[in-house]
């Protein structure tokens, strides 16, 4: 019975946190419930060297988005220094940002450059981005100041 209560309590907490994350802004690539990185652990890219799904039981809110973690240690590291682990461009596609657009960042298409996590839309886009990573980062950084506060739909017009 205690296991069931713990499980239900964890689900309730997760739903409460998700509900409070509904206000994540357009500068973050989050789901309609506020879930960032499609539930992947942002710390794992740096510590494990590959994407790892986070647990719905180990979460934290940051800038009104919900992040999941694979371990309490990863959660603690994130909470101590979120900027060290947050993906560039709010988790949107780095190549898309370089082109002045916001496309979903796929957690399986990633690269760490100068201690910053970058995501891309697909394998094909990742390959294109890797043709000139430094140049695309410069372009994306310049564009981000103009597009960060715009919705992806606004940028399509």
C-alpha distance (Angstrom), angle and dihedral (degrees) to the residues before:
residue distance angle dihedral
X1 . . .
X2 3.82 . .
X3 3.81 89.6 .
X4 3.80 90.1 53.5
X5 3.82 91.1 48.4
X6 3.81 90.7 49.6
X7 3.80 91.2 49.3
X8 3.81 93.0 48.3
X9 3.79 90.4 46.0
X10 3.81 90.6 51.9
X11 3.79 91.7 49.4
X12 3.80 91.4 48.1
X13 3.81 91.7 49.4
X14 3.79 91.4 47.9
X15 3.81 91.5 49.7
X16 3.79 91.4 47.1
X17 3.79 91.8 51.2
X18 3.79 91.4 44.9
X19 3.78 91.1 50.0
X20 3.77 92.0 51.0
X21 3.80 90.0 50.3
X22 3.78 93.6 62.8
X23 3.78 90.1 103.9
X24 3.83 96.1 66.3
X25 3.79 104.9 142.4
X26 3.80 130.2 -123.2
X27 3.80 90.4 -99.0
X28 3.83 87.7 72.3
X29 3.77 125.2 66.9
X30 3.79 97.4 -136.2
X31 3.79 133.7 144.5
X32 3.79 122.0 -104.7
X33 3.81 87.2 -91.3
X34 3.80 91.4 52.5
X35 3.82 96.2 -105.0
X36 3.81 109.8 154.1
X37 3.80 126.9 -151.6
X38 3.81 90.1 12.7
X39 3.80 87.1 -80.1
X40 3.80 96.4 -54.5
X41 3.80 119.9 141.0
X42 3.84 109.0 -108.6
X43 3.81 92.6 -158.1
X44 3.81 94.1 54.8
X45 3.81 92.1 69.1
X46 3.80 88.1 64.2
X47 3.81 100.6 36.0
X48 3.82 103.1 32.5
X49 3.81 98.4 28.6
X50 3.80 94.3 -129.9
X51 3.82 140.8 61.2
X52 3.81 115.3 -77.2
X53 3.80 125.5 -174.4
X54 3.79 112.2 -119.3
X55 3.79 124.7 -133.2
X56 3.78 121.9 -106.5
X57 3.83 84.8 -136.5
X58 3.83 94.8 59.7
X59 3.80 109.2 56.3
X60 3.76 143.8 137.3
X61 3.78 136.0 -171.4
X62 3.78 119.3 -125.0
X63 3.81 123.6 171.8
X64 3.80 88.6 -11.1
X65 3.82 93.2 -57.7
X66 3.80 125.7 112.5
X67 3.80 117.8 -126.5
X68 3.80 124.3 -167.8
X69 3.78 126.2 -151.8
X70 3.79 136.6 -159.7
X71 3.81 92.5 -139.1
X72 3.79 142.2 14.9
X73 3.83 87.3 -115.0
X74 3.80 90.9 59.3
X75 3.79 90.9 47.6
X76 3.82 90.9 51.1
X77 3.81 91.8 48.8
X78 3.82 90.8 50.3
X79 3.80 93.7 47.2
X80 3.81 90.7 49.4
X81 3.82 92.7 53.4
X82 3.83 115.1 2.5
X83 3.80 94.1 170.2
X84 3.81 89.4 64.5
X85 3.81 91.4 61.8
X86 3.80 107.6 29.1
X87 3.79 114.5 109.6
X88 3.79 118.3 -112.9
X89 3.80 118.2 -98.6
X90 3.79 93.0 20.7
X91 3.81 91.3 -68.1
X92 3.79 94.4 -57.4
X93 3.80 120.5 134.0
X94 3.82 110.6 -72.1
X95 3.81 93.0 -147.3
X96 3.81 90.1 48.8
X97 3.81 90.2 52.2
X98 3.81 88.8 51.1
X99 3.82 87.7 54.9
X100 3.83 92.2 46.8
X101 3.81 97.3 -103.9
X102 3.78 139.3 105.8
X103 3.79 116.0 -128.4
X104 3.78 128.0 163.7
X105 3.76 114.8 -83.1
X106 3.80 110.9 -133.0
X107 3.83 109.8 -139.5
X108 3.83 88.7 -143.2
X109 3.84 92.2 57.8
X110 3.77 103.7 65.5
X111 3.77 146.1 128.7
X112 3.78 134.2 -174.2
X113 3.80 112.4 -135.4
X114 3.81 120.8 178.6
X115 3.83 90.2 -13.8
X116 3.81 93.1 -53.2
X117 3.81 125.2 116.0
X118 3.80 116.4 -130.9
X119 3.80 124.8 -172.2
X120 3.79 129.2 -163.0
X121 3.79 135.0 -161.5
X122 3.81 101.2 -115.1
X123 3.80 145.6 -16.9
X124 3.81 90.3 -87.9
X125 3.80 93.5 50.0
X126 3.82 90.8 45.2
X127 3.82 89.6 54.4
X128 3.81 91.1 49.1
X129 3.84 91.4 48.0
X130 3.80 90.9 50.1
X131 3.83 90.1 59.1
X132 3.85 88.3 76.7
X133 3.80 110.5 4.2
X134 3.83 96.3 164.6
X135 3.81 92.4 47.1
X136 3.79 93.9 47.3
X137 3.82 91.3 48.0
X138 3.82 90.0 53.5
X139 3.82 90.5 50.0
X140 3.81 93.4 44.9
X141 3.82 92.4 48.5
X142 3.80 90.3 51.6
X143 3.82 92.8 46.8
X144 3.79 94.9 44.3
X145 3.81 92.4 70.3
X146 3.82 88.3 61.1
X147 3.82 100.5 37.4
X148 3.82 105.1 35.5
X149 3.80 94.1 91.3
X150 3.82 95.6 42.3
X151 3.79 125.2 89.8
X152 3.81 118.2 -118.2
X153 3.84 88.6 -111.5
X154 3.83 92.2 54.5
X155 3.79 89.6 56.7
X156 3.80 92.9 54.2
X157 3.82 93.0 65.6
